[in-house]
Structure formats: C-alpha cells, structure tokens
C-alpha cells in the first residue's frame, strides 16, 4: 500500500468508503462487509469514510462494530454531518460517537455542500463552525473539512467563508474532469492551499466497464483492470491526497489494493488515450447518475432509481427493445413515477429523474 503525508500523519492513498457496502435484502450483509473491512486493515488501508445517512443510518454503526477489534490508533475515522438530515449538530455528533464506538473523530466533514445547503451551513444562528472548532479544541475532532457537489462558484464562496477547513472532498474522475467541471473545482481547492479528497473515482462503478472501450484500454495495458485506469489517472494529480472507493465485493478491494501497491501516474501517451476514450464514452452516456442512492429513501413508490437510470444508459447504447419490454413488466417500474420531484431535490448531479423515468415508460428511448 502506498501512502501520502497529510500534516503529521501518513494516510493510505486508497481509503475505504462505506456508502456501498454489500447488502442482503436492503440491509448491510455484515459477514461480507466485515470480510472486506478485515482485508482492508490487513492490506494497510488506514482511512475509513462513512456518514450519518449512509445505508439508512446503519453504516456508522456497522463500521464502529467492525473496527472495534482493532487498536484505535491503527485507523482513521471520517464521518459527516448533513444539515438536511438533522440540523441538530450537537445531537448528531454525540450519536455518531456512540455508533462508531469512539470518543473522537479523526476527520469530520460538513456533508454535501451545494447550492441548496451552503447557506444553511453558514447560518450564523446555528453556529456550526463554532461547534466544530469547540470539539476540535477538546480533541473530539482532529481535522475539519467538507464534501462538495456544488458548482465552482459555490465551492469558492464556501472556502472563503472560513479558514478552518483542512481538506475538501469532491467528485473527481477523468470523465467529470470536463463533463462536471471537476478540473476547476480541483484548481480552486489547490489554489486555497488545501489537499483534495476524491469521491466517485470510478463514478459509482460507471467507469469500471466502458463497453467496447474496455478492449482499447486492455490492449494498451493488459495487466491493468479497467477501473485501475481511473486510479492511475488520479495519481497524476499532485493535489490529491486521499482516493476513496466504495468497495462492495472482495474482487473489487483485491483489484484496488493491487493497483495501489505502486504510485504510477499515467504517461502522457496513456493520458491522451484515456481522454480519447472518455470523449467517446461521454458521447454515448445519456444519464450522469453515480448510483449514490440519495434519491431513493423519499420515493413514495419505492422505485430503484439508480437501477433505472443505469438501464436508460444501456438502452441508449444498445437499443434493445426486448430488454425494455421485459423490464416494463416488473411490478415496480418507471410507469409508477408520479413526478413528485423528491428524487431530483436530493440528487447531487441535479438529474431530472422524473423526466428520464417518463421517457423510459415508452419506446423508443432516445
């Protein structure tokens, strides 16, 4: 495992994200998930990221239990406060400490800063930053940061609000570098002298397989998996300290650990090839869903939205009418959508989910 210096500590370049743990009937499959955590610890991964809302609030409890067998000084915990889930940070923070079986959080983040939440976090009456600084003074928070899905202007504004931030977590991968203007977000953070934490390096699994483009990458570097290209691309960005991956299977974590045995950024030739692949793939990508599942909890019809967004992309690529006809026979499908918009209001990518579901309800899908 390769490491990178952050202040006075060494962090594994690969961090374990706990938003996409293996599940069984909608609940965390603790046996499989603990096997992944144990392997991560064994292989030298020392950074574990979760949040108050992940897995319907169960991710923190699982992680606290799974890591309790290890000495506390052997790993670093990161979790987040989401103002839209519960605005009472004092209550939430104490609950998080109990869930995580700890008396301090190494990296504490304000969660999902965007155009809707930025002003809520900066509300002077709520004194959120004062609370974080008070907890840091007491040693109950070691480092303060935030995660952002906001536009560059929102990110800049939030960074100018306080000089207490020590790191910033953004969605960053070779596809979003241009498609979501992640390049400018990266530049803003580094211009402020802060390190970048990466989430969605493989875009929720979207970059784990690129269809016909897989063969192009495998021919260029047969010993690398397709996801490995995304990680090696990130290794070439000097401002990146932490690369998080929400690993759901042992196959995924073994492949990722293998990738992070050596710090090997892409060559200029490899980077050009990957950018050409990204351009071709982006032209075929209809929906920019990363399967974060923030949209699912409040759907009154219980529609598995990320699955249908992925299906939309598949249809856009292959125009398989028989697959569409079969899917439309399922008991819960896009025709059940009532267009309430709850999903879009929670979507970090601002996807018009009802619009795409309406398109899915009829053939052909464009």
C-alpha positions in Angstrom: 0.0 0.0 0.0 1.3 3.5 -0.9 0.8 6.4 1.5 0.8 10.2 1.3 1.7 12.7 4.0 -1.1 14.8 5.5 0.2 17.2 8.1 1.8 14.9 10.7 0.3 11.6 9.6 0.6 9.1 6.8 -2.6 8.2 5.1 -3.1 5.3 2.7 -3.7 6.7 -0.8 -6.7 4.3 -1.0 -9.5 4.9 1.5 -12.4 2.6 2.3 -15.7 4.2 1.5 -18.7 2.8 3.4 -21.6 4.0 1.3 -21.8 1.0 -0.9 -21.3 -2.0 1.4 -22.6 -5.3 0.3 -26.3 -5.8 1.2 -28.8 -8.6 1.5 -32.5 -7.6 1.1 -31.6 -4.0 1.5 -29.6 -4.4 4.8 -25.9 -4.5 5.2 -24.6 -8.0 4.8 -22.4 -7.8 7.9 -20.5 -11.0 7.2 -19.4 -10.0 3.7 -18.9 -6.4 4.7 -16.7 -7.3 7.7 -14.6 -9.6 5.4 -13.9 -6.5 3.3 -13.0 -4.3 6.3 -10.7 -7.0 7.7 -9.0 -7.4 4.3 -8.6 -3.6 4.1 -6.9 -3.4 7.5 -4.7 -6.4 6.7 -3.6 -4.7 3.5 -2.7 -1.4 5.1 -5.7 0.8 4.4 -6.0 3.1 7.3 -8.7 5.6 6.3 -12.4 4.7 6.7 -15.1 7.1 5.5 -18.8 7.0 6.4 -21.7 9.4 7.0 -24.7 9.9 9.2 -27.1 9.0 6.4 -25.3 6.1 4.6 -27.2 2.8 4.5 -30.2 4.5 6.1 -28.1 5.4 9.1 -26.6 1.9 9.6 -23.2 2.4 8.0 -21.7 4.2 11.0 -22.9 1.5 13.5 -21.6 -1.3 11.3 -18.2 0.4 10.8 -17.9 1.1 14.6 -18.5 -2.5 15.3 -16.3 -3.9 12.6 -13.3 -1.8 13.6 -13.7 -2.2 17.4 -11.5 -5.3 17.3 -8.5 -3.2 16.2 -6.4 -0.7 18.2 -7.9 2.8 17.7 -4.5 4.3 16.7 -4.3 1.9 13.8 -7.0 3.6 11.7 -8.5 7.0 11.0 -12.3 7.6 11.0 -14.1 10.1 8.8 -17.8 10.9 9.1 -20.1 13.7 8.1 -22.9 16.0 9.4 -25.7 16.5 6.9 -27.8 19.5 7.7 -30.7 18.3 5.6 -31.0 15.0 7.5 -31.0 16.6 11.0 -30.0 20.2 11.7 -29.1 19.5 15.4 -25.4 19.0 15.1 -24.9 18.6 18.9 -27.3 15.6 19.0 -26.0 14.1 15.8 -22.3 14.3 16.8 -22.9 12.5 20.1 -24.9 9.8 18.3 -22.1 9.4 15.8 -19.5 8.9 18.6 -21.8 6.1 20.0 -22.4 4.5 16.7 -18.7 4.5 15.8 -17.6 3.2 19.3 -15.1 6.0 19.7 -14.6 9.2 21.7 -13.1 11.2 18.8 -13.4 11.6 15.0 -10.2 12.0 13.0 -11.8 13.7 10.0 -15.2 15.4 10.4 -16.9 16.9 7.3 -19.9 19.1 6.6 -21.7 16.9 4.1 -22.8 17.7 0.5 -22.2 21.4 0.3 -24.0 22.7 -2.8 -26.3 25.5 -3.9 -29.1 24.2 -1.6 -27.1 23.6 1.6 -24.3 26.2 1.6 -26.4 28.9 3.2 -27.7 26.5 5.8 -24.2 25.6 7.0 -23.2 29.2 7.1 -26.3 30.3 9.1 -24.9 32.4 12.0 -27.7 31.4 14.3 -26.8 27.7 14.1 -23.1 28.3 14.8 -22.0 25.1 13.1 -18.4 26.1 12.6 -18.2 27.3 16.2 -19.3 23.9 17.3 -16.7 22.1 15.2 -13.9 24.3 16.5 -15.1 23.7 20.1 -14.9 20.0 19.5 -11.5 20.3 17.9 -10.2 22.2 20.9 -11.5 19.4 23.1 -9.7 16.7 20.9 -13.0 15.2 19.9 -12.5 16.2 16.3 -9.0 16.1 14.9 -9.4 17.7 11.4 -12.3 19.7 9.8 -13.3 19.5 6.1 -16.3 19.3 3.9 -17.6 17.4 0.9 -19.0 19.3 -2.1 -21.2 18.6 -5.0 -21.6 22.3 -5.7 -20.6 24.4 -8.7 -17.2 26.1 -8.7 -18.6 29.5 -7.5 -20.3 27.8 -4.6 -17.2 26.0 -3.7 -15.1 29.2 -3.8 -17.7 31.0 -1.7 -17.7 28.3 0.9 -13.9 28.2 1.2 -13.8 31.9 1.6 -16.3 31.6 4.5 -13.9 30.0 6.9 -10.2 29.3 7.1 -10.7 26.4 9.5 -11.0 23.8 6.7 -8.1 21.5 6.3 -9.2 19.4 3.3 -12.1 19.2 0.7 -13.7 16.2 -0.7 -15.1 16.4 -4.3 -16.4 14.1 -7.0 -13.3 13.7 -9.3 -12.6 11.3 -12.1 -11.3 11.5 -15.7 -14.9 11.7 -17.1 -16.0 14.5 -14.7 -12.8 16.4 -15.2 -14.5 18.2 -18.1 -18.1 16.9 -18.0 -18.8 18.2 -14.5 -16.1 20.9 -14.5 -14.2 19.0 -11.8 -10.9 20.5 -13.2 -12.0 23.9 -12.0 -13.1 22.6 -8.6 -9.7 20.9 -8.2 -7.9 24.1 -9.1 -10.0 26.2 -6.6 -9.1 23.9 -3.7 -5.4 23.7 -4.5 -5.3 27.5 -5.0 -6.5 27.7 -1.4 -3.6 25.6 -0.4 -5.7 22.6 0.6 -5.4 18.9 -0.3 -8.1 17.2 -2.3 -10.0 14.1 -1.1 -11.6 12.2 -4.0 -15.0 10.5 -4.0 -16.5 8.7 -7.0 -13.1 8.0 -8.6 -14.8 5.3 -10.7 -18.1 7.2 -10.9 -20.2 4.8 -8.8 -18.9 1.9 -10.9 -19.7 3.6 -14.2 -16.0 3.7 -15.2 -15.5 0.0 -14.2 -16.7 -1.1 -17.6 -16.8 1.1 -20.7 -18.4 -1.3 -23.1 -16.5 -1.5 -26.4 -13.8 0.8 -25.0 -12.6 -1.8 -22.5 -10.7 -3.6 -25.2 -8.9 -0.4 -26.1 -7.6 0.0 -22.6 -6.8 -3.7 -22.1 -4.7 -3.7 -25.3 -2.7 -0.7 -24.1 -2.1 -2.1 -20.6 -3.1 -5.8 -20.3 -2.1 -6.1 -16.7 -4.4 -3.3 -15.5 -8.1 -3.7 -15.0 -10.4 -1.0 -16.5 -11.0 0.6 -13.0 -7.3 0.8 -12.5 -7.0 3.4 -15.2 -9.2 5.7 -13.2 -7.0 5.4 -10.2 -3.7 5.8 -12.1 -5.1 8.9 -13.7 -5.8 10.4 -10.2 -2.2 9.5 -9.1 -1.1 12.1 -11.6 -2.8 15.0 -9.8 -0.3 16.3 -7.2 -3.1 18.0 -5.1 -4.9 14.7 -4.4 -4.1 13.1 -1.1 -7.0 10.7 -0.5 -8.8 8.5 -3.0 -11.9 6.9 -1.7 -13.5 3.8 -3.1 -16.8 2.3 -2.0 -15.8 -1.3 -2.4 -18.7 -3.7 -2.3 -17.0 -7.1 -3.1 -13.8 -8.8 -2.3 -13.0 -8.8 -6.0 -13.1 -5.0 -6.1 -11.0 -4.5 -3.0 -8.4 -7.0 -4.1 -8.1 -5.3 -7.5 -7.9 -1.9 -5.9 -5.3 -2.9 -3.4 -3.2 -4.4 -6.2 -3.5 -1.0 -8.1 -2.3 0.9 -5.0 0.9 -1.1 -4.5 2.8 1.4 -6.6 2.5 5.1 -7.3 2.3 5.0 -11.1 0.6 8.0 -12.8 -0.3 7.7 -16.4 2.3 8.6 -19.0 1.5 11.4 -21.5 0.6 8.8 -24.1 -1.7 6.8 -21.8 -3.4 10.0 -20.6 -4.1 11.0 -24.2 -5.6 7.6 -24.9 -7.8 7.7 -21.8 -9.1 11.2 -22.7 -10.0 10.0 -26.2 -11.8 7.0 -24.6 -13.6 9.3 -22.2 -14.7 11.6 -25.0 -16.1 8.7 -27.0 -17.8 7.2 -23.9 -19.3 10.5 -22.8 -20.9 11.0 -26.2 -22.9 7.8 -25.6 -23.7 8.5 -21.9 -27.3 9.7 -21.5 -27.7 10.0 -17.7 -24.9 11.1 -15.4 -26.1 9.0 -12.4 -23.4 7.8 -10.0 -25.8 5.5 -8.0 -25.2 7.4 -4.7 -28.9 6.5 -3.9 -29.6 9.8 -2.1 -32.8 9.8 -4.3 -34.2 6.5 -3.1 -35.4 7.0 0.5 -38.1 9.5 -0.2 -39.5 7.9 -3.3 -43.2 7.3 -2.4 -43.4 4.5 -5.0 -40.2 2.7 -3.9 -38.6 2.9 -7.4 -35.0 1.8 -7.5 -34.0 5.0 -9.3 -30.2 4.3 -9.9 -31.0 0.9 -11.4 -33.4 2.5 -13.9 -31.0 5.3 -14.7 -28.4 2.7 -15.5 -30.9 0.8 -17.6 -31.7 4.0 -19.5 -28.0 4.3 -20.4 -27.9 0.7 -21.5 -30.9 1.3 -23.8 -29.3 4.5 -25.2 -26.3 2.4 -26.1 -27.8 -0.8 -27.5 -31.5 0.0 -28.4 -32.6 -3.4 -27.1 -36.4 -3.3 -27.3 -36.9 -6.8 -26.0 -34.9 -5.9 -22.8 -37.1 -2.8 -22.4 -40.3 -4.9 -22.9 -39.2 -7.4 -20.2 -38.3 -4.6 -17.8 -41.6 -2.8 -18.1 -43.3 -6.0 -16.9 -41.7 -5.7 -13.4 -44.1 -4.9 -10.5 -42.3 -1.6 -9.8 -41.2 0.2 -12.9 -40.9 3.8 -14.4 -44.6 3.9 -15.1 -45.2 4.1 -11.4 -43.5 7.5 -11.1 -45.9 10.3 -10.0 -43.4 13.1 -10.9 -43.3 14.5 -7.3 -39.6 15.6 -7.8 -38.4 14.4 -4.4 -35.6 12.5 -6.1 -34.3 15.4 -8.1 -34.2 17.6 -5.0 -31.8 15.1 -3.4 -29.7 14.4 -6.5 -26.1 15.8 -6.3 -26.0 15.7 -10.1 -29.3 17.6 -10.5 -30.7 14.9 -12.8 -34.2 15.3 -14.0 -35.2 11.9 -12.7 -39.0 12.2 -13.4 -38.2 13.2 -17.0 -36.0 10.2 -17.6 -38.5 7.8 -16.0 -41.2 9.3 -18.2 -39.1 8.6 -21.3 -38.4 5.1 -20.0 -42.1 4.4 -19.8 -42.4 4.4 -23.6 -40.4 3.1 -26.6 -38.1 4.1 -28.2 -35.7 5.6 -25.6 -33.6 8.2 -27.3 
